[in-house]
Amino acid sequence: GMDLNVWKQRIVREIELIADEGYQRRNWFLSNNPGDTPGEFINRLFDDRIVELYLVEAAAVINGSELEALTKLVAALDVFSSETLDLLDPNDVIDDPRWNEIRLLATRYLALAQNS
């Protein structure tokens, strides 16, 4: 299997963007936006089932609160993308209370992940 630290770094990089409201406000609304939209974020994170597999593989080795924080974030993203049916217009998402909650969950996960 893949090195868990490599996986974790990849996941953390994506989650940093999910947590970063400033980045989203700066980049989502550029006319030459290179495709960094809410849908892209979510797709990259779930790409190749990387997060699902990481959760399975890492369950035995990562700290319980970190695992729980990541699980909650993934669940919230899942619900959000199914409720919005992937019609993730940045204008709708940026101030959506559900997205704000996702940013908070992402921030919480990062705080735990960086200390482990």
The 8 nearest C-alpha neighbors of each residue, nearest first, counted from 0:
[[1, 2, 3, 56, 52, 6, 53, 5],
 [0, 2, 3, 6, 5, 4, 53, 56],
 [1, 3, 5, 4, 6, 0, 7, 53],
 [4, 2, 6, 5, 7, 1, 57, 53],
 [5, 3, 7, 6, 2, 8, 1, 9],
 [4, 6, 8, 2, 3, 7, 9, 1],
 [7, 5, 3, 9, 4, 8, 10, 2],
 [6, 8, 4, 10, 9, 5, 11, 3],
 [9, 7, 11, 5, 6, 10, 12, 4],
 [10, 8, 6, 12, 7, 11, 5, 13],
 [9, 11, 7, 13, 12, 8, 14, 6],
 [10, 12, 14, 8, 13, 9, 7, 15],
 [13, 11, 15, 9, 10, 14, 8, 16],
 [14, 12, 10, 16, 15, 11, 44, 17],
 [13, 15, 17, 11, 16, 12, 105, 18],
 [16, 14, 18, 12, 13, 17, 11, 19],
 [17, 15, 19, 14, 13, 18, 12, 22],
 [16, 18, 14, 15, 19, 102, 13, 105],
 [17, 19, 102, 15, 105, 16, 106, 14],
 [20, 18, 16, 22, 21, 17, 15, 23],
 [19, 21, 23, 22, 24, 18, 102, 17],
 [22, 20, 24, 23, 19, 25, 26, 18],
 [21, 23, 25, 19, 20, 24, 26, 16],
 [22, 24, 20, 26, 21, 27, 25, 19],
 [23, 25, 21, 22, 26, 27, 20, 28],
 [26, 24, 22, 23, 21, 27, 28, 29],
 [27, 25, 23, 28, 29, 24, 22, 32],
 [26, 28, 23, 36, 29, 24, 25, 89],
 [27, 29, 26, 30, 25, 32, 24, 89],
 [30, 28, 32, 31, 26, 27, 25, 33],
 [29, 31, 32, 28, 27, 33, 26, 34],
 [32, 30, 29, 33, 28, 34, 26, 27],
 [31, 33, 29, 30, 34, 27, 26, 35],
 [34, 32, 35, 31, 36, 29, 26, 30],
 [35, 33, 32, 36, 39, 27, 31, 38],
 [36, 34, 33, 39, 27, 32, 40, 37],
 [35, 37, 39, 38, 34, 27, 40, 89],
 [36, 38, 40, 39, 87, 41, 89, 35],
 [37, 39, 41, 36, 40, 87, 42, 85],
 [40, 38, 42, 36, 37, 41, 35, 43],
 [41, 39, 37, 43, 38, 42, 44, 36],
 [40, 42, 44, 38, 39, 43, 45, 37],
 [43, 41, 39, 45, 44, 40, 46, 38],
 [44, 42, 46, 40, 45, 41, 39, 13],
 [43, 45, 41, 42, 46, 40, 13, 50],
 [44, 46, 48, 42, 43, 50, 49, 41],
 [47, 45, 43, 48, 44, 42, 49, 50],
 [46, 48, 49, 45, 50, 43, 44, 52],
 [49, 47, 45, 46, 51, 50, 52, 44],
 [50, 48, 47, 52, 51, 53, 46, 45],
 [51, 49, 53, 52, 48, 45, 54, 44],
 [52, 50, 54, 48, 53, 49, 55, 45],
 [53, 51, 55, 49, 54, 50, 56, 48],
 [52, 54, 50, 56, 55, 51, 57, 49],
 [53, 55, 51, 57, 52, 56, 58, 50],
 [54, 56, 52, 53, 58, 57, 51, 59],
 [57, 55, 53, 54, 58, 52, 59, 3],
 [56, 58, 60, 54, 59, 53, 55, 61],
 [59, 57, 55, 54, 60, 56, 61, 66],
 [60, 58, 57, 61, 56, 55, 62, 63],
 [59, 61, 57, 58, 62, 56, 63, 66],
 [62, 60, 57, 58, 59, 63, 66, 65],
 [61, 63, 65, 64, 66, 60, 115, 58],
 [64, 62, 66, 65, 67, 61, 58, 68],
 [63, 65, 67, 66, 62, 68, 111, 61],
 [64, 66, 68, 67, 62, 111, 63, 112],
 [67, 65, 63, 69, 64, 68, 70, 62],
 [66, 68, 64, 70, 65, 69, 63, 71],
 [69, 67, 65, 108, 71, 70, 66, 64],
 [70, 68, 72, 66, 71, 67, 108, 73],
 [69, 71, 67, 73, 72, 68, 66, 74],
 [72, 70, 74, 68, 69, 73, 67, 75],
 [71, 73, 69, 75, 74, 70, 104, 76],
 [72, 74, 76, 70, 75, 71, 77, 69],
 [73, 75, 77, 71, 72, 76, 70, 78],
 [76, 74, 72, 78, 77, 73, 79, 71],
 [77, 75, 79, 73, 74, 78, 80, 72],
 [78, 76, 74, 80, 75, 79, 73, 81],
 [77, 79, 81, 75, 76, 80, 82, 74],
 [80, 78, 76, 82, 77, 81, 75, 83],
 [79, 81, 83, 77, 82, 85, 78, 84],
 [80, 82, 84, 78, 79, 83, 77, 85],
 [83, 81, 79, 84, 80, 78, 85, 77],
 [82, 84, 80, 85, 81, 86, 79, 87],
 [85, 83, 81, 86, 82, 80, 87, 79],
 [84, 86, 87, 83, 80, 38, 81, 82],
 [87, 85, 84, 83, 88, 38, 80, 91],
 [86, 88, 85, 38, 37, 89, 92, 83],
 [87, 89, 91, 90, 86, 92, 37, 36],
 [90, 88, 92, 91, 93, 87, 27, 36],
 [91, 89, 88, 92, 93, 94, 28, 87],
 [92, 90, 88, 89, 93, 95, 94, 87],
 [91, 93, 89, 95, 94, 90, 88, 98],
 [92, 94, 89, 95, 90, 91, 98, 24],
 [95, 93, 92, 96, 91, 99, 98, 90],
 [94, 96, 92, 98, 97, 93, 99, 91],
 [97, 95, 99, 98, 100, 94, 92, 101],
 [98, 96, 100, 99, 95, 101, 79, 75],
 [99, 97, 101, 95, 100, 96, 102, 92],
 [98, 100, 96, 102, 101, 97, 95, 103],
 [99, 101, 97, 103, 98, 102, 96, 104],
 [102, 100, 98, 104, 99, 103, 105, 97],
 [103, 101, 18, 105, 99, 100, 104, 17],
 [102, 104, 106, 100, 105, 101, 107, 99],
 [105, 103, 101, 107, 106, 102, 72, 108],
 [106, 104, 102, 108, 18, 103, 107, 14],
 [107, 105, 103, 109, 18, 104, 108, 102],
 [106, 108, 104, 110, 105, 109, 103, 111],
 [107, 109, 68, 105, 111, 106, 110, 69],
 [110, 108, 112, 106, 111, 107, 113, 105],
 [109, 111, 107, 108, 113, 112, 106, 114],
 [110, 112, 108, 109, 114, 65, 113, 107],
 [113, 111, 109, 115, 114, 110, 108, 65],
 [114, 112, 110, 111, 115, 109, 108, 11],
 [115, 113, 111, 112, 110, 109, 65, 62],
 [114, 112, 113, 111, 62, 61, 65, 110]]
